[in-house]
Amino acid sequence: MSDRTRTRLLNALKASGPQTAGDLSSRLDVTPVAIRQHLDGLLAEDLVDFEDRKGSVGRPKRVWALSPKGHGRFPDNHSGLVSGLLSGMKELYGQEGIDRLIAHRQETARKTYSKELKAAAGLGERLEILAELRSREGYMASVEQEDGDYLLIESHCSICAAATACQGFCRSEMALFQELLGPDISLTREEHLLSGGRRCVYRIREAL
């Protein structure tokens, strides 16, 4: 793989976010076949990830994005800033201050999500809408079915720095999902990024 094309691909994904191979081909003026070869090479180095997104018609679209390792190629102090802010808030306002911040974030998300989910007909449609909302926020979310259950899969954590510093954010998101889906829904987390998993996976079923 040429270093120039490799750099341009990484820069394009960083600058414009998740894209299909076709999008990248048009943006970089490189043939689709060559783009796919380059993406396969970057995937082998764990610098990119992909998600197959289902559309209303036709085959799913494969959308490529930088992996956490790929993002690491663009140094910043985002994680340090978040950790420092949370540490400072705890020092100034105690654990109660952190808990109030998490509760505020949860309530804001609940209002936003509830408005979008209001018209959903059933559990499957609610989860598809929720996955779309989460993907817009950077979680690379999708929905699958397995053994009669639904799986809500998040391949990226867009609040990883905050969640690493304070796992109350993860507990809050579990509580938020449960509230949105309702008391008759069983929700369990089977994989967890912050516990060494490749992604976060939630198993969801209608309680008997």
N, C-alpha and C positions, 0 to 999 in steps of 0.2 A: 504494500500500500504506500503510495507516495505521501511523504510527510505533509506536503502542501494540502492535498485533498483531505487528509485526515484532520488537519487543523481546521480547515474550512467547515467540515462536517460538524465537528465539536462546537465550533463557534456559532454555527447556524442553530444548532439545538439549544445552546445556551441563550442565544439572543431572542429566539422566536418560540421556544418551548417545543412540546411534542409535535411531530410531523410525520407524515407518511413518506415512504421512499419516493413516491411521485412528486410530493411537495419539494423534497430536498433536491431531486433531479432538476426541477424547474428553477429553483432558487439558485443552484450552483452551476447550472448549465453543464451537467454531467449526465451521461446516459443512465437510465434506470438500472440496467444490468450492472454497471460499474458501481453505482450507489449501493446496491444490495450487497455486492462483494465487499465494499468498504465497511458497511454496517455489520456484516457477519464477522469481519476482522475485529471491529471494535467490541462486538458482543463477546467474542472469545477472550478479550482482555478485560471484560467486565466494566467497560466504560459506558456502555449503553444498555438499555432494556427496551422491551417492546410489550405492547398490549394489543390484543385483537379485539377491536370494538365492533359490536353488531350494529348495523344500520337497519332502517325500516325495510329495505329491499337489498337483494344481492348478497355477496360474500362479505364476511367481516373485513374491516380495514385494519391493517397492521400499522400501529402508530408507534414511532420510535421516540425515545427520550433519553436524556442523560441519566445514568445510574448515580448513586451517591459517590462512587469512586470517580465518575466522570465529572460531577460537579466539583469534586476536590481538585480538579485540574485548574480551577479558577479560584485562587486563594482569596478568602475574605475572613472577616472576624465576626461573621454573623452569629456563630455558635457562642463565641466568647461574649458578645454583647448581650445575647439573650440570657446566658447563665449569670452574667454580672448584674443585669437588671433584676432578675428573680432573687438573686442573693441579696442585693441592696434592698429590695422590697421587704424581704423577710426580716432583715436587720432593723429596718425602720418601723414596720407595721406588724411583725410577728407572723406566725403561721396563719392567723386569722386574715391578714391582708392577702396572702397567697390564695387562701380558700375563697375569699370574696372575688378576687380576680377571675379564678376558674369558674365560679358560679355565674359571674357576669358574662363571660364568654359563652358558657353553655346556654344561658337564657337568650342571648342574642342569636345564636345559631338555631335554637329551637323555634324562635319566631320566624326566621328566614325559611327554614326547612318546612315548617308546618304550612306556611302559605303555599309553597310549591306542591306539597303532598296532598293538599286538601281535596283535589279533584281525582285522585288515584282511585281506581275501581277495586283493586285487591292487593294482596301482599306482594305478588310478583311485580305489579306496576309500581307500587310504592318503593320497592327496592331499586328498580331501574331508575326512577327519578332521583332517589337518594344517591345512587352511584354517579349519576350525571352531575349532581350538585357537588359531590365530593371531588370528582375529577376536575371540575372547574377550579377547585381550591388547591389542586396539585397532588391529590392522593392517588391518582391513576387507579380509580376504582372501577370494578366490574362485578357482574352478577352471574353466577353459574348455578346449575342444579345438580345435586348428587344424592342418590338414594332417597328421593322424595323431599329432600331438604333444599333450602337455598343457601348459597355461599356468597357472602359479600366480601370481596377480595380487594385489599388496598395494597398495591405494589410499591407505594412510596409514602413516606410520612413527611408531610410538609411542615410539621411542627416538631420535628425530631429533636432539635436543640432544646426546646422548652420541655418536651416530654422526658428527655433524658435527665434534665435538671430537676424535674418535679413530675413524678408519675401520676400525680393527681389529675393531670390532663388526660391521661389514658382512661382512668376510672370515670372521669367526667364524660368522655365520648361514649363509653359503654352505657352509661346511664341515659345519655341523650338518645342513643339508638333505641334503647328499650322503651323510653317514653314516647318516641315518635311511632314505633311499631305497635305499641299497645300491650296491655297486661296479658292478653291471650296468646302472646308470641313468646316462644322460648329462644333466648339468645345466649350463645356461648362463644368465647374466643378460642380458636384452636391453634392459631399461629400468631406470634407477636414479634414485630421487628426489634423491639428493645430487649427482648429476651433471647436474641440470637437467631430469630426466624428470618426467612428471606422476605417475608411480607406479613401483613396482618390479615387473618382470615376469620370471619365470623360465621358460625353456623346458625341458621335461623329456621325455625319450624313453627307451625301453628300448634299450640298446646292441645293435647287431647282432652 
